[in-house]
């Protein structure tokens, strides 16, 4: 797998068993529960800014760190969304 920002859909299957990769699903909760990529974690975009559209950067570093930590995302994790 290449280490660039984007990957091809066909390469995603190779990522599913990699513990250093976390796939985030931004669908609605209903769609996520109906079906998602194996191992993907759900994250509502609204949870990042408490339902308000903020000015500038959407959330503080501490809030970002706490949310991503709960999802198993750390400095070494490659995120696919």
C-alpha positions in Angstrom: 0.0 0.0 0.0 1.3 3.5 -0.8 1.8 6.0 2.0 0.2 9.0 0.3 -2.9 10.9 1.4 -5.3 9.0 -0.8 -5.7 5.3 -1.5 -7.6 3.4 -4.2 -10.8 1.6 -3.2 -9.2 -1.7 -4.2 -6.4 -1.1 -1.7 -8.7 -0.6 1.2 -9.1 -4.4 1.7 -5.4 -4.6 2.5 -5.9 -2.1 5.3 -8.6 -3.9 7.2 -6.2 -6.1 9.3 -3.6 -3.4 9.9 -3.7 -2.4 13.6 -2.0 1.0 12.8 -4.9 2.0 10.5 -8.3 3.2 11.7 -11.2 3.7 9.3 -13.7 6.3 10.3 -17.3 6.2 9.0 -19.1 9.5 8.8 -22.4 8.2 7.6 -25.6 8.7 9.6 -25.9 6.5 12.7 -28.7 4.6 11.0 -26.7 3.9 7.9 -23.6 2.9 10.0 -25.7 0.4 11.9 -27.2 -1.0 8.7 -23.8 -1.7 7.3 -20.2 -0.4 7.2 -16.7 -1.4 6.3 -15.5 -4.1 8.7 -13.6 -2.5 11.6 -14.7 1.0 10.8 -15.6 3.2 13.7 -18.5 5.7 13.6 -17.9 9.4 14.2 -20.5 12.0 13.8 -19.2 15.3 12.4 -21.5 17.0 14.8 -19.7 15.5 17.8 -16.7 17.4 16.9 -18.4 20.8 17.4 -21.4 20.0 19.6 -23.9 20.7 16.9 -22.7 24.3 16.3 -20.8 25.5 13.3 -17.7 27.2 14.8 -15.6 30.0 13.4 -12.2 28.9 12.3 -10.8 25.6 13.5 -13.7 23.3 14.5 -12.4 22.0 17.8 -9.7 22.4 20.3 -6.6 20.2 20.4 -7.6 18.7 23.7 -11.1 17.8 22.5 -9.7 16.4 19.3 -7.2 14.3 21.3 -10.0 12.9 23.6 -12.4 12.0 20.8 -9.8 10.3 18.7 -8.3 8.5 21.6 -11.7 7.0 22.3 -11.8 5.8 18.7 -8.3 4.1 19.1 -6.6 6.8 17.1 -3.1 7.9 18.3 -0.1 9.7 16.8 1.1 6.6 15.0 -2.4 5.7 13.6 -3.1 6.3 9.9 -6.7 7.4 9.5 -8.9 6.6 6.5 -12.3 8.5 6.4 
